[in-house]
Amino acid sequence: MNTQNPQFQSTAPALNDDDPRSQANIERRKNLKLAERDPQGRLYPGSVLERAGRPEGHSVTYLARQHTQAAMSVLREIVDDTKAPPAARATAAQALLDRGWGKAPIQIDLNARTNFADFLRDMGVAARYEHDHPGEVLEAE
């Protein structure tokens, strides 16, 4: 493409300095490290976001773990308190066991099909097989 030919020159009007997309405004945002947005909330060109990513400091998990000893003591007090409601004592005991030994595994019954051909057909394998092998039938074993 010949960019010297006048017919290929840009016909877009030059941006005045009042336009937020002008080169002057782009440089101003970069130099001042500003983040300016249009009415739809999109950043204007040259906008600089200072704190991208996660905030600095400790994570919530780290901060919560600082109180593990106190929380375990409270749970232990609830378990030992004979005047506490049985539901509270059972919940506290369960929490202690979960933390000490891990949560019990959860069994999930997927109700798997016994007819493998039906499963393959549902997954689209049979359709591809029948397309690739006309006249043959995909049988379950």
C-alpha angles and dihedrals in degrees: 000000000000109000092183092067110099093224089064095050117113114266093195112120117247114260116246121224091259091064112096089221094056119118090243092056092044091054091045091054092047094048095045092038092233128165109210124176135200121236090273091055097253118139117252117235112278094026114144123211108205101196107038117164129015119351118253121255136056123329122245089249092056092048092048092051089059087071097047095108094050093045092050090050091052091049090049091051091052092049091050095044106099090190093058117101113269091239091056092047092048092048092049091048091049091050091051092049092047091053094043101041105015127251118301113259115261116228116218121194108209094186091225120204119251095207105079094190090058090051092050091046090052089051092050096247094116092052091054091045092050090048092051094041108037115199095017122108123218105231128197117238 
